């Protein structure tokens, strides 16, 4: 390195670790006999560590166990510059976030090179980087950044700060991805802690929104991201079944003899060549996953990963804050209004007019108690907690004529069985609201204030409950 040159850091050469160009590793045994071999993967861990893929118990592996020092030569895919890493072996991880992140990336590399049956990760070998040498030689100028990630994060922060509902938060996040980062296909999924599934609450860029579609924890890029609470990035299309869109089929859960299908098609691309998922976490608790994909190979680099992780962090904090602020202050529609102070000069709002009796043929609404699946006429609508919420609303509408409800009363209702106190009730209402809008069954929800909403029914209802 010439005098005054900027020191090379792992952060500055992270593009070398995307698996585009194979690396070479030199090791020696206890007697000093050298060995050089190609590596499938060098994985960035942090500013002082990398991980190498342990796939075979070969000469390199034997040497490292006997002599923990080695040298790896990597090449920058944009500048063609070479860098030499001096390493010391620390440990091998066979599970957890690091292992799963490497496993997913390796699956993409293997499918891209036609070696999916050969590349199998046995472990993640973690190394301390002792030194980085900038190897002299000709190189080309690195192209300018494709997008200004920092500006995109600033724009997201600004937009989220003005959001007053979960729906607004979700739409703002997807809008920034599209407008600022040129991401055409994205979705947000929230976690159902009871079933350990993720359900889609917002999406953009797909022919079908897929609102309400589900993925098992641990299945696919999204499920692995959620289970390990770590970003997962794949830069090439993979044929590995564990990283394709894995949507749970629950068709036989309710009444096998009826053959009632309750799956909503997942909105993902048929042939994604790049995928990136980031966990949405708040106060150490997983809330969901922010997911993007593209039909282009190598569409998402490490800068996109950093940006998406930051965006997911902003979204998680905003969702948690909104949940805490909105519900305790919401007015319970079942209780009389509190007395006004004698000094108050604000005129109380006029009561909402009573709804006119709906006309037309009756809608048959069936609820299956096994998992709160709701069918309207012959069409499946929703299940789970959202299904329980809708059934409560419809029962109170038909029995008491109620149309006005509050988030708080739903939270306190034991029959709805929210999984835990941290479960995002507003996300369930967003899911229900959008499914009703898309299905257009003659029932919909209208927001009437902070933590309050109205049930709107356009036709008479006939409710039928089928026991579990």
C-alpha positions as CSV (number, residue, x, y, z in Angstrom):
1,X,0.0,0.0,0.0
2,X,1.4,3.4,-1.0
3,X,2.0,6.1,1.6
4,X,-1.2,8.1,2.4
5,X,-3.4,5.4,0.8
6,X,-6.7,4.6,2.6
7,X,-6.3,1.4,4.6
8,X,-8.3,-1.6,3.2
9,X,-11.0,-2.9,5.5
10,X,-13.4,-5.8,5.1
11,X,-16.2,-3.3,4.9
12,X,-14.6,-1.5,1.9
13,X,-14.2,-4.8,0.0
14,X,-17.6,-6.4,0.9
15,X,-18.4,-6.9,-2.8
16,X,-15.6,-9.5,-2.9
17,X,-17.8,-11.8,-0.7
18,X,-20.9,-12.0,-2.9
19,X,-19.8,-15.3,-4.4
20,X,-19.5,-14.0,-7.9
21,X,-15.8,-15.0,-8.3
22,X,-14.4,-18.1,-6.5
23,X,-11.7,-17.4,-4.0
24,X,-8.5,-19.4,-3.4
25,X,-7.2,-20.5,0.0
26,X,-3.7,-21.5,0.9
27,X,-3.0,-23.6,4.0
28,X,-0.2,-25.9,5.3
29,X,-0.1,-28.9,7.5
30,X,1.8,-29.2,10.8
31,X,5.0,-30.0,8.9
32,X,4.7,-26.9,6.6
33,X,3.6,-28.6,3.4
34,X,1.4,-26.1,1.5
35,X,-1.9,-26.7,-0.2
36,X,-4.0,-24.4,-2.4
37,X,-7.7,-25.0,-3.2
38,X,-10.7,-23.1,-4.5
39,X,-13.4,-22.0,-2.1
40,X,-17.1,-21.9,-2.8
41,X,-17.8,-19.1,-0.4
42,X,-16.2,-16.4,1.7
43,X,-18.8,-14.8,3.8
44,X,-18.7,-11.3,5.5
45,X,-19.4,-11.6,9.2
46,X,-18.2,-8.3,10.6
47,X,-15.3,-5.9,10.4
48,X,-12.9,-8.4,11.9
49,X,-14.3,-11.8,10.8
50,X,-15.2,-13.8,7.8
51,X,-16.7,-17.3,7.5
52,X,-15.6,-19.9,4.9
53,X,-17.9,-22.8,3.8
54,X,-17.0,-26.2,5.2
55,X,-18.4,-28.6,2.6
56,X,-15.8,-31.4,2.4
57,X,-13.3,-33.0,4.8
58,X,-10.5,-32.3,2.3
59,X,-6.9,-31.4,2.6
60,X,-7.7,-27.8,3.4
61,X,-9.9,-28.8,6.3
62,X,-7.3,-31.2,7.6
63,X,-4.6,-28.5,7.5
64,X,-6.7,-25.9,9.3
65,X,-7.5,-28.3,12.1
66,X,-3.8,-29.0,12.5
67,X,-2.5,-25.5,11.8
68,X,-5.2,-22.8,12.2
69,X,-3.6,-20.2,9.9
70,X,-4.3,-19.6,6.3
71,X,-4.4,-17.1,3.4
72,X,-7.3,-16.4,1.1
73,X,-7.1,-14.5,-2.2
74,X,-10.3,-12.7,-3.2
75,X,-11.2,-10.6,-6.2
76,X,-13.4,-7.5,-6.4
77,X,-16.0,-8.3,-9.1
78,X,-16.2,-4.6,-10.3
79,X,-12.6,-3.4,-10.3
80,X,-10.8,-6.8,-10.8
81,X,-8.5,-5.9,-7.9
82,X,-7.1,-8.7,-5.7
83,X,-6.9,-8.7,-1.9
84,X,-5.1,-11.2,0.3
85,X,-6.6,-12.0,3.7
86,X,-4.4,-13.4,6.5
87,X,-6.7,-15.6,8.6
88,X,-6.8,-17.5,11.9
89,X,-9.4,-20.3,12.4
90,X,-11.6,-19.8,15.5
91,X,-14.6,-22.2,15.4
92,X,-17.2,-24.0,13.3
93,X,-20.9,-23.2,13.5
94,X,-23.4,-25.8,12.3
95,X,-26.6,-23.9,13.1
96,X,-27.9,-20.5,13.8
97,X,-28.1,-17.2,11.9
98,X,-24.6,-17.3,10.3
99,X,-25.0,-20.9,9.2
100,X,-28.4,-20.3,7.7
101,X,-27.3,-17.1,5.9
102,X,-24.4,-18.9,4.3
103,X,-26.5,-22.0,3.5
104,X,-29.0,-19.8,1.6
105,X,-26.4,-17.9,-0.3
106,X,-24.6,-21.2,-1.2
107,X,-27.8,-22.7,-2.5
108,X,-28.0,-19.8,-5.0
109,X,-24.3,-20.2,-6.0
110,X,-24.8,-23.9,-6.4
111,X,-27.9,-23.6,-8.6
112,X,-26.2,-20.9,-10.7
113,X,-23.2,-23.1,-11.4
114,X,-25.1,-26.3,-11.9
115,X,-23.7,-28.0,-8.7
116,X,-26.7,-28.0,-6.5
117,X,-26.3,-31.7,-5.8
118,X,-22.6,-31.2,-4.9
119,X,-22.7,-28.0,-2.8
120,X,-23.9,-28.9,0.7
121,X,-22.9,-26.8,3.7
122,X,-21.7,-28.9,6.6
123,X,-20.6,-25.9,8.7
124,X,-19.5,-22.3,8.8
125,X,-15.8,-21.9,9.6
126,X,-15.3,-18.6,11.4
127,X,-11.9,-16.9,11.0
128,X,-10.4,-13.8,12.5
129,X,-8.9,-11.5,9.8
130,X,-5.4,-10.7,11.0
131,X,-4.4,-8.5,8.0
132,X,-5.6,-7.5,4.5
133,X,-3.0,-6.9,1.7
134,X,-3.9,-4.9,-1.4
135,X,-2.3,-6.9,-4.2
136,X,-0.7,-4.6,-6.7
137,X,-2.0,-4.9,-10.3
138,X,-4.2,-3.3,-13.0
139,X,-7.8,-2.6,-12.1
140,X,-10.7,-0.7,-13.5
141,X,-12.6,2.1,-11.9
142,X,-15.5,1.1,-9.7
143,X,-18.8,2.3,-11.0
144,X,-20.7,4.9,-8.9
145,X,-23.4,3.6,-6.5
146,X,-26.6,2.7,-8.2
147,X,-28.7,4.5,-5.7
148,X,-28.4,6.8,-2.7
149,X,-29.2,4.4,0.1
150,X,-28.8,7.0,2.9
151,X,-31.3,9.4,1.1
152,X,-33.8,6.5,0.9
153,X,-33.5,5.8,4.6
154,X,-33.9,9.5,5.4
155,X,-37.1,9.6,3.2
156,X,-38.4,6.5,5.0
157,X,-37.8,8.0,8.4
158,X,-39.6,11.1,7.4
159,X,-42.6,9.3,6.0
160,X,-42.9,6.9,9.0
161,X,-42.9,9.8,11.4
162,X,-46.1,11.1,10.0
163,X,-48.0,7.8,9.9
164,X,-50.8,7.3,12.4
165,X,-51.9,3.7,11.6
166,X,-50.4,0.4,10.8
167,X,-51.8,0.5,7.3
168,X,-50.0,3.8,6.6
169,X,-46.7,2.4,7.9
170,X,-46.9,-0.5,5.6
171,X,-47.8,1.5,2.6
172,X,-45.1,4.1,3.3
173,X,-42.5,1.4,3.5
174,X,-43.5,-0.2,0.2
175,X,-43.6,3.2,-1.4
176,X,-40.1,4.1,-0.4
177,X,-38.8,0.8,-1.7
178,X,-40.4,1.5,-5.0
179,X,-39.8,5.2,-5.4
180,X,-36.3,5.5,-3.8
181,X,-34.7,2.1,-4.3
182,X,-36.4,1.0,-7.5
183,X,-37.7,-2.2,-6.0
184,X,-40.6,-3.5,-8.1
185,X,-41.6,-6.6,-6.1
186,X,-41.9,-6.4,-2.3
187,X,-44.1,-7.5,0.6
188,X,-44.5,-7.3,4.3
189,X,-45.4,-10.3,6.4
190,X,-46.4,-10.4,10.1
191,X,-45.9,-13.2,12.5
192,X,-48.7,-15.2,14.1
193,X,-47.0,-16.3,17.3
194,X,-49.6,-19.0,18.1
195,X,-49.3,-20.9,14.7
196,X,-45.7,-19.8,14.0
197,X,-46.6,-18.8,10.5
198,X,-46.1,-15.5,8.7
199,X,-49.1,-13.9,6.9
200,X,-48.9,-11.3,4.1
201,X,-50.4,-8.0,5.1
202,X,-49.0,-5.7,2.3
203,X,-47.4,-6.2,-1.1
204,X,-46.6,-4.3,-4.3
205,X,-45.7,-5.3,-7.9
206,X,-47.7,-8.5,-8.2
207,X,-50.8,-9.3,-10.2
208,X,-52.4,-10.7,-7.1
209,X,-51.8,-9.0,-3.8
210,X,-51.7,-12.3,-1.9
211,X,-53.0,-10.6,1.2
212,X,-53.6,-13.3,3.8
213,X,-51.3,-15.9,2.2
214,X,-49.1,-17.7,4.7
215,X,-45.6,-19.2,5.0
216,X,-44.3,-21.6,7.7
217,X,-41.6,-20.4,10.0
218,X,-38.3,-21.8,8.6
219,X,-39.6,-22.4,5.1
220,X,-38.1,-20.4,2.1
221,X,-36.0,-17.3,2.3
222,X,-38.7,-15.5,4.3
223,X,-39.2,-18.3,6.8
224,X,-35.5,-18.8,7.4
225,X,-35.1,-15.1,7.9
226,X,-37.9,-15.1,10.5
227,X,-36.7,-18.2,12.3
228,X,-33.1,-17.1,12.6
229,X,-33.9,-13.3,12.9
230,X,-31.2,-12.6,10.3
231,X,-31.1,-11.1,6.8
232,X,-31.0,-13.7,4.0
233,X,-29.9,-12.8,0.6
234,X,-29.7,-14.9,-2.6
235,X,-28.3,-13.5,-5.8
236,X,-29.0,-16.3,-8.2
237,X,-32.1,-18.4,-8.8
238,X,-32.0,-21.5,-6.7
239,X,-33.6,-24.9,-7.3
240,X,-33.2,-25.8,-3.6
241,X,-36.6,-26.7,-2.4
242,X,-35.9,-25.1,1.0
243,X,-35.5,-21.7,-0.5
244,X,-38.4,-21.6,-3.0
245,X,-41.7,-20.0,-1.9
246,X,-43.0,-22.6,0.6
247,X,-46.7,-21.9,1.2
248,X,-48.4,-24.1,3.8
249,X,-51.4,-26.1,2.5
250,X,-54.1,-26.2,5.1
251,X,-57.0,-27.4,2.9
252,X,-57.8,-30.5,4.9
253,X,-57.6,-28.9,8.4
254,X,-61.3,-28.0,8.7
255,X,-63.6,-30.6,7.2
256,X,-61.8,-33.2,5.1
257,X,-65.0,-34.5,3.7
258,X,-66.0,-31.1,2.4
259,X,-62.7,-30.4,0.7
260,X,-62.8,-26.7,1.6
261,X,-59.8,-24.9,0.3
262,X,-58.5,-22.1,2.6
263,X,-55.2,-21.3,0.9
264,X,-54.6,-17.8,-0.6
265,X,-52.1,-18.0,-3.5
266,X,-48.7,-16.5,-2.5
267,X,-47.8,-13.4,-4.5
268,X,-44.1,-14.2,-5.2
269,X,-42.5,-14.3,-8.6
270,X,-42.6,-17.6,-10.4
271,X,-38.8,-17.5,-11.1
272,X,-37.0,-15.0,-8.8
273,X,-33.3,-14.6,-9.5
274,X,-32.6,-12.4,-6.6
275,X,-34.2,-12.4,-3.1
276,X,-33.6,-10.5,0.1
277,X,-35.4,-10.8,3.4
278,X,-34.9,-8.8,6.6
279,X,-36.5,-9.5,10.0
280,X,-38.7,-6.9,11.5
281,X,-37.8,-6.9,15.2
282,X,-38.7,-4.6,18.1
283,X,-37.4,-4.9,21.7
284,X,-35.9,-8.3,20.8
285,X,-39.3,-9.7,19.6
286,X,-39.9,-10.8,16.0
287,X,-42.8,-8.9,14.4
288,X,-42.5,-10.0,10.8
289,X,-40.3,-9.9,7.7
290,X,-39.7,-7.3,5.0
291,X,-39.1,-9.1,1.7
292,X,-38.0,-8.0,-1.8
293,X,-37.2,-9.9,-4.9
294,X,-36.3,-9.4,-8.6
295,X,-36.2,-11.4,-11.9
296,X,-32.7,-10.1,-12.4
297,X,-29.6,-11.9,-11.1
298,X,-27.3,-10.0,-8.7
299,X,-30.0,-7.4,-8.2
300,X,-29.4,-7.0,-4.4
301,X,-25.9,-6.4,-3.1
302,X,-24.6,-5.8,0.4
303,X,-25.7,-2.2,0.3
304,X,-29.2,-3.2,-0.5
305,X,-29.0,-5.6,2.5
306,X,-27.8,-2.9,4.8
307,X,-30.6,-0.6,3.6
308,X,-33.3,-3.2,4.0
309,X,-32.2,-4.2,7.5
310,X,-32.3,-0.5,8.5
311,X,-35.7,-0.1,6.9
312,X,-37.0,-3.2,8.8
313,X,-35.6,-1.7,12.0
314,X,-37.4,1.6,11.5
315,X,-40.6,-0.2,10.6
316,X,-40.4,-2.5,13.7
317,X,-39.9,0.4,16.0
318,X,-42.8,2.4,14.4
319,X,-45.2,-0.6,14.6
320,X,-44.4,-1.3,18.2
321,X,-44.7,2.4,19.2
322,X,-48.0,2.8,17.3
323,X,-49.4,-0.4,19.0
324,X,-48.5,1.0,22.5
325,X,-49.9,4.5,21.8
326,X,-53.0,3.7,19.9
327,X,-54.9,1.1,21.9
328,X,-54.8,2.3,25.6
329,X,-56.2,5.6,24.5
330,X,-58.8,4.2,22.2
331,X,-62.4,4.8,23.2
332,X,-64.4,1.6,24.1
333,X,-67.5,1.7,22.0
334,X,-69.4,-0.4,24.6
335,X,-68.9,2.2,27.4
336,X,-70.7,5.5,27.8
337,X,-68.7,8.7,27.0
338,X,-66.7,10.2,29.9
339,X,-68.1,13.4,31.4
340,X,-66.7,16.6,30.0
341,X,-65.0,19.2,32.2
342,X,-67.2,22.2,32.9
343,X,-64.5,24.3,31.4
344,X,-64.5,22.4,28.1
345,X,-65.9,24.4,25.2
346,X,-65.6,21.7,22.5
347,X,-68.9,20.7,21.1
348,X,-69.3,16.9,21.3
349,X,-69.6,15.1,18.0
350,X,-73.0,14.2,16.8
351,X,-73.8,10.5,17.0
352,X,-73.5,8.5,13.9
353,X,-76.8,8.0,12.0
354,X,-78.3,4.6,12.4
355,X,-77.6,2.4,9.4
356,X,-80.4,1.7,7.0
357,X,-81.6,-2.0,6.9
358,X,-79.7,-3.7,4.1
359,X,-81.8,-5.1,1.2
360,X,-81.3,-7.9,-1.2
361,X,-80.6,-11.7,-0.9
362,X,-79.0,-12.8,2.3
363,X,-75.3,-13.5,2.5
364,X,-74.5,-16.9,4.0
365,X,-71.5,-16.5,6.4
366,X,-70.1,-19.7,7.8
367,X,-67.6,-20.0,10.5
368,X,-65.6,-23.3,11.1
369,X,-64.6,-23.5,14.7
370,X,-61.4,-25.6,14.0
371,X,-59.4,-22.5,13.0
372,X,-62.0,-19.7,12.7
373,X,-62.2,-20.0,8.9
374,X,-64.8,-17.7,7.4
375,X,-66.7,-18.5,4.2
376,X,-69.1,-16.0,2.6
377,X,-71.5,-17.9,0.4
378,X,-69.1,-20.4,-1.2
379,X,-66.0,-18.3,-1.1
380,X,-63.2,-18.5,1.5
381,X,-62.3,-15.2,3.1
382,X,-60.0,-15.4,6.1
383,X,-59.1,-17.6,9.1
384,X,-57.3,-17.5,12.4
385,X,-57.4,-14.4,14.6
386,X,-58.7,-12.2,11.8
387,X,-61.5,-14.7,11.2
388,X,-62.4,-14.6,14.9
389,X,-62.5,-10.8,14.8
390,X,-64.9,-10.8,11.9
391,X,-67.2,-13.4,13.5
392,X,-67.4,-11.3,16.6
393,X,-68.3,-8.2,14.6
394,X,-71.0,-10.0,12.6
395,X,-72.5,-11.7,15.6
396,X,-72.9,-8.4,17.5
397,X,-74.2,-6.7,14.4
398,X,-77.0,-9.3,13.9
399,X,-77.8,-9.7,17.6
400,X,-77.5,-6.1,18.8
401,X,-77.4,-4.0,15.7
402,X,-73.9,-2.7,16.6
403,X,-71.8,-1.1,13.9
404,X,-69.2,0.9,15.9
405,X,-66.3,-1.0,17.5
406,X,-62.9,-0.2,19.1
407,X,-59.5,-1.9,19.0
408,X,-59.4,-2.0,22.7
409,X,-62.5,-4.1,23.1
410,X,-61.1,-6.6,20.6
411,X,-57.9,-6.7,22.6
412,X,-59.8,-7.5,25.8
413,X,-62.2,-10.0,24.3
414,X,-61.1,-13.5,25.5
415,X,-63.1,-15.2,22.6
416,X,-60.7,-13.8,20.0
417,X,-57.7,-15.3,21.7
418,X,-54.9,-13.0,20.6
419,X,-51.7,-15.0,21.0
420,X,-50.0,-12.6,23.4
421,X,-50.1,-9.0,24.5
422,X,-47.5,-7.9,22.0
423,X,-49.4,-9.3,19.0
424,X,-50.1,-6.5,16.6
425,X,-53.9,-6.2,16.6
426,X,-53.9,-3.5,14.0
427,X,-52.0,-5.8,11.6
428,X,-54.9,-8.2,11.9
429,X,-57.4,-5.5,11.2
430,X,-55.4,-4.4,8.1
431,X,-55.4,-7.9,6.9
432,X,-59.2,-8.2,7.4
433,X,-59.9,-4.8,5.9
434,X,-57.9,-5.6,2.7
435,X,-59.4,-9.1,2.3
436,X,-62.9,-7.6,2.5
437,X,-62.0,-5.0,-0.1
438,X,-60.5,-7.5,-2.5
439,X,-63.3,-10.1,-2.1
440,X,-66.1,-7.5,-2.2
441,X,-68.6,-9.7,-0.4
442,X,-70.9,-6.8,0.6
443,X,-69.1,-6.3,4.0
444,X,-66.3,-3.8,4.7
445,X,-64.7,-1.8,7.5
446,X,-64.3,1.9,7.8
447,X,-61.9,3.7,10.1
448,X,-63.8,6.3,12.2
449,X,-61.0,7.5,14.5
450,X,-58.0,6.5,16.5
451,X,-58.5,2.9,17.5
452,X,-62.1,2.9,16.3
453,X,-63.8,1.6,13.2
454,X,-67.3,0.9,11.7
455,X,-68.7,-2.3,10.3
456,X,-70.6,-1.7,7.0
457,X,-73.0,-4.3,5.8
458,X,-74.8,-4.0,2.4
459,X,-77.0,-7.1,2.5
460,X,-78.9,-9.1,5.1
461,X,-76.7,-11.8,6.9
462,X,-77.4,-15.4,7.6
463,X,-74.8,-16.7,10.1
464,X,-74.0,-20.4,10.4
465,X,-71.5,-21.7,12.9
466,X,-70.0,-25.2,12.3
467,X,-68.4,-26.6,15.5
468,X,-64.7,-27.7,15.6
